[in-house]
């Protein structure tokens, strides 16, 4: 999955909503306490199991307060969960967030923040209300999910605090590790946000270890996440996921845990000019995290990125 770039007006609108939340919390320091966010927004949180269809239907059908039905369309909600493979969802009827308890606990924080953003973006209220032909369309779903992902990142990483943290540091995997520790989010979400916040061309990849691939590995879609900074997309849009994965395969060691690569690599931009990047990769129990960040023009190149 590639990160999607939103237009300037949309990002301004979402940033305004996030700023309102953070101001309401007194501009907190990291890590952000989502319990306080829910209390401020008057949101409720419950958990369901997406692997048990019958239990999910019963769970949604029985959600009542004082004997009154909370959700008038339980079948619709089950349909949305199944068709879109949702890991969490927001029910506008009573400002309730549902988290899939079958997901790894480490992912609950991101999933909850994602649904909080759905609840504060005005037009997302139509997502589970009425117009299923519209909301279940892939393009519509991709757009609202991209908006919620952007907002979740801005919320969990506290907007300007994170921007300043990244801009005052040298792009590297050490920066990702430091941000992970400071802001208290998963390594994957931290890698994603660091890459998008960088002012230089940068590319992050989440994938299987190139030397230890599972039988279901897809050679045509080798990257679970393919995350680009804005400047990378502007200058290196021709770089494909397959090409990027080949860099991983060519430079990664056979180690299964910890740092597995740190090398300078040469990548040509869309005009054919060569540039030097730092390629770093780190492997933990579940997957490989890689960061390719800009260093300098290649000596044979006279075109700069400024």
Secondary structure, 3 states (H helix, E strand, C coil): CECCCCCHHHHHHHHHHHHHHHHHCCCCCCCCCHHHHHHHHCCEEEEECCCCHHHHHHHHHCCEECCEECCCCHHHHHHHHHHHCCCEEEEHHHCEEEEECCCCHHHHHHHHHHHHHHHHCHHHHHCCCCCHHHHCCHHHHHHHHHHHHHHHHHHHCCCHHHHHHHHCCCCCHHHHHHHHHHHCCCHHHHHHHHHHHCCCCEEEEEECCCCCCCCCCCCCCCEEEEEECHHHHHHCCCCCHHHHHHHHHHHCCCCCCEEEEEEEEEEECCCCCEEEEEEEEEECCCCEEEEEEEEEECCCCCCCCC
